[in-house]
Amino acid sequence: MQFSGRRHTHIGILSAVIGILVVIGFIALCLVSGFYGGEAGIIIGIVGILLFLIALIGFVLSCKAVRQFDIYYRFPVIGITLNGVMMIILMIIYILGFL
């Protein structure tokens, strides 16, 4: 039974799901790259860039969800955290790849 008018936003839940999928995708890419000894090829790099773009979309969605009023903030905060951390990690990996 809920006594307040608060609700979970669909955008916030979607951003959290996107964040979880990006983390799972990153772990899968790490495993594939490790299996091939770091020589997995350009396809793995392209998938990594796509993961970065998906994380960026999830981050923007969660920021929109946080701006809504009278909601529960659990899922938008999970989305901001997961997507933000993954964007930072992926950016660091690609910057180190250029060096």
C-alpha positions as CSV (number, residue, x, y, z in Angstrom):
1,M,0.0,0.0,0.0
2,Q,1.4,3.4,-1.0
3,F,0.5,6.5,0.9
4,S,2.4,9.0,-1.2
5,G,1.9,9.9,-4.8
6,R,5.4,8.9,-5.7
7,R,6.0,6.4,-8.5
8,H,8.9,4.7,-10.3
9,T,9.5,6.4,-13.7
10,H,9.7,4.3,-16.8
11,I,12.6,6.4,-18.0
12,G,14.5,5.8,-14.8
13,I,13.9,2.0,-15.0
14,L,15.0,2.0,-18.6
15,S,18.2,3.9,-17.8
16,A,19.0,1.4,-15.0
17,V,18.4,-1.5,-17.4
18,I,20.6,0.1,-20.0
19,G,23.4,0.5,-17.4
20,I,23.2,-3.1,-16.4
21,L,23.3,-4.2,-20.1
22,V,26.4,-2.0,-20.7
23,V,28.2,-3.5,-17.7
24,I,27.4,-7.0,-19.0
25,G,28.5,-6.1,-22.5
26,F,31.7,-4.7,-21.1
27,I,32.5,-7.8,-19.2
28,A,31.7,-9.9,-22.3
29,L,34.1,-7.7,-24.3
30,C,36.8,-8.1,-21.7
31,L,36.4,-11.9,-21.7
32,V,36.6,-12.1,-25.5
33,S,39.6,-9.8,-25.7
34,G,41.3,-11.8,-23.0
35,F,40.6,-15.1,-24.8
36,Y,42.3,-13.7,-27.9
37,G,45.2,-12.3,-26.0
38,G,44.3,-8.7,-26.8
39,E,44.2,-9.3,-30.5
40,A,40.4,-9.6,-30.9
41,G,40.3,-7.2,-33.8
42,I,38.4,-4.1,-34.9
43,I,34.9,-5.6,-34.3
44,I,35.5,-5.6,-30.5
45,G,36.6,-2.0,-30.7
46,I,33.5,-1.0,-32.6
47,V,31.3,-2.8,-30.2
48,G,33.1,-1.0,-27.4
49,I,32.3,2.4,-29.0
50,L,28.7,1.3,-29.4
51,L,28.6,0.4,-25.7
52,F,29.9,3.9,-24.9
53,L,27.1,5.5,-27.0
54,I,24.5,3.3,-25.4
55,A,25.8,4.3,-22.0
56,L,25.6,8.0,-23.0
57,I,22.0,7.5,-24.0
58,G,21.3,5.8,-20.7
59,F,23.0,8.7,-18.8
60,V,20.9,11.3,-20.6
61,L,17.7,9.3,-19.9
62,S,18.5,9.0,-16.2
63,C,19.2,12.8,-16.0
64,K,15.8,13.4,-17.5
65,A,14.2,11.0,-15.0
66,V,15.9,12.8,-12.1
67,R,14.4,16.1,-13.1
68,Q,10.8,14.7,-12.7
69,F,8.9,15.6,-9.5
70,D,7.4,13.3,-6.9
71,I,9.2,10.1,-8.0
72,Y,11.3,7.4,-6.4
73,Y,15.0,8.1,-7.2
74,R,16.3,4.6,-6.9
75,F,16.4,3.6,-10.6
76,P,17.5,7.0,-12.0
77,V,20.4,7.1,-9.5
78,I,21.4,3.5,-10.4
79,G,21.2,4.5,-14.1
80,I,23.3,7.7,-13.6
81,T,25.9,5.7,-11.6
82,L,26.2,2.7,-13.9
83,N,26.2,4.6,-17.1
84,G,28.5,7.4,-15.8
85,V,31.1,5.0,-14.5
86,M,31.0,2.9,-17.7
87,M,31.4,6.0,-19.8
88,I,34.5,7.0,-17.8
89,I,36.0,3.5,-17.9
90,L,35.4,3.2,-21.7
91,M,36.8,6.6,-22.3
92,I,39.9,5.8,-20.3
93,I,40.4,2.6,-22.2
94,Y,40.2,4.3,-25.6
95,I,42.5,7.2,-24.5
96,L,45.0,4.6,-23.4
97,G,44.6,2.8,-26.7
98,F,45.7,5.9,-28.6
99,L,48.9,6.2,-26.5
